[in-house]
Amino acid sequence: MAEQQLRFRGTVIRGFGRGSKELGCPTANLDVNSFPWLDNCAIGVYYGWASVPAARPGAVLPAVVSVGYNPHYGNTTKTLEVHIMDEFESDFYDSVLNLVLVGYIRPMEKYDSLDALIAAIDADKAFAADKLAGDAWAELKADAFFSATDESDGWQEANPDEPVFAAPPATAAETSS
Ligand SMILES: Cc1cc2nc3c(=O)[nH]c(=O)nc-3n(C[C@H](O)[C@H](O)[C@H](O)COP(=O)(O)O)c2cc1C
């Protein structure tokens, strides 16, 4: 199980809409202003577990998550973007998404080309799939946190004032060898 966890629950909002078209990587955006504890997260790419019960009842799915300013596109506002590593029949804007980050992969980079960004994201997905494989996650995946369909369901991040992932536990480069 992960040593660090950080929880997010929010309604999916619209991003810039480039994710699925240009990158082949659809992302669900959450409103960063809803999560004060996001300031305790280093800017970068994370992995974890996500659910969208309205779209996929009962499923808890692996996800890669971007937290930051998307330097490749020169964004000046911070975004929280979740790519769920599974197929969905349609978009799920306005649905509640439950997310638990369990690990850090790498800092956000400005790549020379779109192809380089796509290759980096593919590597993130492979790294996350490897980390999230296996039975060790059964207890977390069974957590009732993932079954909520209403943003107002009683819940609070356990330690919002504590730095979490501020010092990333490991980078992909360090652990993939
Ligand atoms: C796993 C993952 C890794 C990402 N890594 C980077 C990155 O290193 N640099 C960057 O500029 N954007 C990165 N992004 C963000 C993409 O640029 C972003 O998803 C894209 O701009 C689509 O956003 P949009 O759907 O809001 O248009 C990453 C996104 C994901 C899901």
The ligand as an SDF file (V2000), in Angstrom:
LIG
                    3D

 31 33  0  0  0  0  0  0  0  0999 V2000
   -0.1070   11.8040  -17.4350 C   0  0  0  0  0  0  0  0  0  0  0  0
   -0.0210   13.2010  -17.9590 C   0  0  0  0  0  0  0  0  0  0  0  0
    1.2250   13.8070  -18.0520 C   0  0  0  0  0  0  0  0  0  0  0  0
    1.3400   15.1060  -18.5260 C   0  0  0  0  0  0  0  0  0  0  0  0
    2.5750   15.6750  -18.6240 N   0  0  0  0  0  0  0  0  0  0  0  0
    2.7040   16.9260  -19.1220 C   0  0  0  0  0  0  0  0  0  0  0  0
    3.9830   17.5510  -19.2460 C   0  0  0  0  0  0  0  0  0  0  0  0
    5.0270   17.0070  -18.8720 O   0  0  0  0  0  0  0  0  0  0  0  0
    4.0380   18.7950  -19.7970 N   0  0  0  0  0  0  0  0  0  0  0  0
    2.9200   19.4710  -20.1900 C   0  0  0  0  0  0  0  0  0  0  0  0
    3.0390   20.5830  -20.6650 O   0  0  0  0  0  0  0  0  0  0  0  0
    1.6900   18.9180  -20.0490 N   0  0  0  0  0  0  0  0  0  0  0  0
    1.5550   17.6740  -19.5340 C   0  0  0  0  0  0  0  0  0  0  0  0
    0.3290   17.1060  -19.4050 N   0  0  0  0  0  0  0  0  0  0  0  0
   -0.8580   17.9250  -19.6300 C   0  0  0  0  0  0  0  0  0  0  0  0
   -1.3000   17.9470  -21.0530 C   0  0  0  0  0  0  0  0  0  0  0  0
   -0.5870   18.9830  -21.7050 O   0  0  0  0  0  0  0  0  0  0  0  0
   -2.7830   18.2570  -21.0110 C   0  0  0  0  0  0  0  0  0  0  0  0
   -3.4610   17.1240  -20.5830 O   0  0  0  0  0  0  0  0  0  0  0  0
   -3.2670   18.7290  -22.3300 C   0  0  0  0  0  0  0  0  0  0  0  0
   -2.8730   20.0660  -22.4670 O   0  0  0  0  0  0  0  0  0  0  0  0
   -4.7680   18.6200  -22.4680 C   0  0  0  0  0  0  0  0  0  0  0  0
   -5.3950   19.5160  -21.6320 O   0  0  0  0  0  0  0  0  0  0  0  0
   -6.8630   19.9540  -21.9690 P   0  0  0  0  0  0  0  0  0  0  0  0
   -7.6800   18.6920  -22.1360 O   0  0  0  0  0  0  0  0  0  0  0  0
   -7.3020   20.8040  -20.8170 O   0  0  0  0  0  0  0  0  0  0  0  0
   -6.7900   20.7110  -23.2550 O   0  0  0  0  0  0  0  0  0  0  0  0
    0.1790   15.8210  -18.9290 C   0  0  0  0  0  0  0  0  0  0  0  0
   -1.0660   15.1950  -18.8320 C   0  0  0  0  0  0  0  0  0  0  0  0
   -1.1740   13.9090  -18.3620 C   0  0  0  0  0  0  0  0  0  0  0  0
   -2.5210   13.2640  -18.2780 C   0  0  0  0  0  0  0  0  0  0  0  0
  1  2  1  0
  2  3  1  0
  2 30  2  0
  3  4  2  0
  4  5  1  0
  4 28  1  0
  5  6  2  0
  6  7  1  0
  6 13  1  0
  7  8  2  0
  7  9  1  0
  9 10  1  0
 10 11  2  0
 10 12  1  0
 12 13  2  0
 13 14  1  0
 14 15  1  0
 14 28  1  0
 15 16  1  0
 16 17  1  0
 16 18  1  0
 18 19  1  0
 18 20  1  0
 20 21  1  0
 20 22  1  0
 22 23  1  0
 23 24  1  0
 24 25  2  0
 24 26  1  0
 24 27  1  0
 28 29  2  0
 29 30  1  0
 30 31  1  0
M  END
$$$$
